[in-house]
Amino acid sequence: MNAAQLPPVAPEVTATIVEGLSPRLRKRLDAAVTKLAARPTHREGDTTTIGIDDETELRLSAPGGVVAKVEDITCGCLLAPACVHRAAAACAAPTADLAPEPVEQSAPEAPGAASATDPATALGPDAARVAGLDTTLASATDAAPGLASAPTSKATLNPAPDVASPPETASPDQRAAADALWSAAAAVLEAGVDGAGAVTQSALLRAAHTARLRHLPRAAGAALSVVTLLRAARAGDPSYRTADLVTALAELLGTARRVGTASGAELAAVRGRVRRPYSPDGSLRLYGLFTEPVVTDSGHGGVRTWVAGADGRLFTVGDVAPGGAGRAIGVADRAVRLGDSALTHRELGRAGLAVSGATVSPDGRLGAGKAVKAVTARGAAWTEPPLAALWETPPAEQAVRALGSTSRYADPDGTGSDLLFLDVELLGAVREPGGACLLALSEGGVPVRLTVADDDPALAHRDNLALLAAAPGTRLRIIGRLIPATHPRLTLLACSHPTGEGTVDLGLDRLRRADLPDPSAPARVAPPQPAGPGASSPLYLLERRVEQTVPAGRAALGLLGDVTAETRRIRRGGLPTAAALLAALCASAAQRDRDLFGRLLPADTDGFAAYWLAAARYTAAVSESLCAAAWNPTREDPEAVSPVPAHNAAG
C-alpha cells in the first residue's frame, strides 16, 4: 500500500481516532502503520478497502474525496471501533487541508502572552563581518527574550481618552490555540523525527484543527506542513530534506509565539488567510515573458505563464492539477483559461493580452472569473519597452527584492517576485559537489551559477543547460529564480535564443546544436571562481546544530558536552550573537534538574524550543544578508571573474 492510494483524512478525524486508543494500543500504533503499508489496497469509487487479513477488511469512505468523519473509517475486526487498525489507516493517509468552520469568538479579551517559558539570558547585538550588514535578530527577537527587547508602545503605557480605539489583539481562544500549537511543536523538537511517531503527530493535528476553528489558518497550515514532512522523513521519502522540516518547525513555533503579542496589522499577518483573495484591478495591458513547467512532489503538474504589465508589474496565469511532468508538457499547448483568449500558454509567453475587469491576487495571480474579458494583443520583445525595463535594475537591487519575497519567515503579504532579469556572458560548466552547473558573468561583473529548475528527464532543463555550456562567450538575456546562497545562484528558467532571434522557455523548448554559435564546440569547464563573502563564515557551526536537533531531538545536543572551541571560532569570525546562541542552546539541551530526592525532573521543553527558534531565525537572517552581499560586484580582483580566453579553456 502506498500512502497516495489512500484518500486524504481530515486532521480532526485522525486526532479523534488516535485519542480514543488505549495506552497499550498507542504504543503499538507506529508498528501498526508500518504493517498496514504492506497490505493490499483496492479502491472503487469513493471507498478504499484494505485487507487486514483473509477475513478482515478496513474501509475508508471518502465522499467528495476526503474522509471527513470518524464514522467514515470502519474495520471488521473484533476490537472495532477501538482497534488500532482504524488509527493506523488514518495516520498512514495524507492529511486533508480543509477550510475552517465558523466559530464564535469570545467577546472579552484577556491580557497576557503565550505560555511558552521565557528563558532568561543576555545576548548582545551582532556585528556580522559582511560589509556593514546588520545581522540583528529582527523577527527572531520574539523567539527568545533576552536576545533583544521589543519597544513598548506609549499608547499602552499612557492610554489617552477619546482617541481612536486600540488595535485589535488576539482573543483568549486564539491564544489558547497558539499555546497548544507551541506545546505540540516543542514536543516534536524534544523527540526528533525518530521519536515523533503517530501519537505525537496526532497531537499536532488536533492543535492544528483547533487553530483553524479559532481563525488561525497560517499557524494551522504550518502544523500540517510539519506533520507531512515528519511522515515523509519516517517513511524514507527521497524528496525529504531536513532543511524543509527546520523551516516548517521554525515557522510554526514563531507564528504560535507571535499570536499572543501581535496586534493590528501584524496580527492580521500572523493569522493569515484561508483562501487567496482576488481584488479587481480594472483594465490591464499584458506582455508575455515566458512559460515554466510546474511539477510538485505531491504528483501535481502543469504550467505557469509569466506576463508583465505596462508598469512593470509581474502577473502569472497557471494551470496545475494532478498529473506530474507529463501533464506539464501537455498543458503548455492548451488554451489559457482567461476570458475569450484562444492563446496557448506557450503562445502567451511570447504574445500579449488586453484584459478588462481583471482580478488579481496579492501574489500576482490573474483570476479567470466570468466577468474577466481578455483578447489577444501584440506582444513585445525583451529588448523593447516595457519589458526592457526589467533588465535595467542592477542585479544587487533585484536580489534584495527577491529575498524580500522569498524570505523563509517573512509575513506572507504576497508582494514582490523571486525572479531576476540579467544580461550575462556564458563562461562554461563549473563542477560542484552536487554536480555541474553553468557559470555566467553578469554585466556588473558578478559571476553567477545557473542550475536546472527541475531535473526530471521529461523536461528540457537539463539538456538545454548542457548545450549552453558548449557555447562559452555567448551573451544572453536570461530570467532566473533566486536561490538563497552565499554566492550568486539562480535556477535558469528562460533566455534569449543564442542566435538572437526570439526566446527559449528552457523547461519546454529544446535547443539543438545547430542553434549554438559554434555547433562543434564541446562543453567547456570554467575555471574555479572565488567564493562569496559568506563562504568563510563560521555560521555553519550553529546551523548544523539547529539541523541536528530535528532528526535526533534535544538529547542529541545534550550529549555534545563542551562547545567552547566552536563558540570561540564563531566569535573570531565576528558573530558573537551566534556564539552566545550556540552556548545557550546546548546548555538548555543538557540541563536536567533533580528534586530533593535526586529524581530527574521533566526537561524544560519550552525553554529549549525558544532557544532553538531564536537560533533558527538568526541563522536564516544572517544567511539572507550574506546572500544579498554576494550580489554586490567586488572590485578587489577584477581578473578573478573575467572570462577565460578560448585557448586557455580546460578540457
Secondary structure, 3 states (H helix, E strand, C coil): CCHHHCCCECHHHHHHHHHCCCHHHHHCHHHHHHHHCCCCEEEECCEEEEECCCCCEEEEECHHHCECCHHHEEECCCCCCCCHHHHHHHHHCCECCCCCCCCCCCCCCCCCCCCCCCCCCCCCCCECCCCCCECCCHHHHHCCCCCCCCCCCHHHHCCCCCCCCCCCECCHHHHHHHHHHHHHHHHHHHHHHHHCCHHHHHHHHHHHHHHHHCCCHHHHHHHHHHHHHHHHHHCCCCCCCHHHHHHHHHHHHHHHHHHCCCEHHHHHHHHCCCCCCCEEEEEEEEEEEEEEEEECCCCEEEEEEEEEECCCCEEEEEEEEECHHHHHHHHCCCECCCCCCCCEHHHHCCCEEEEEEEEECCCCEECCCCCCEEEEECCCCCCCCCHHHHHCCCHHHHHHHHHHHHCCCCCCCCCCCCEEEEEEEEEEEEEECCEEEEEEEECCCCEEEEEECCCCCCCCHHHHHHHHCCCCCCEEEEEEEECCCCCCEEEEEEEECCCCCCEEECCCCCCCHHHCCCCCCCCCECCCCCCCCCCCCCCHHHHHHHHHHHHHCHHHHHCCCCCHHHHHHHHHCCCHHHHHHHHHHHHHHHCCCECCCCCECCCCHHHHHHHHHHHHHHHHHHHHHHHHHHCCCCCCCHHHHCCCCHHHCEC
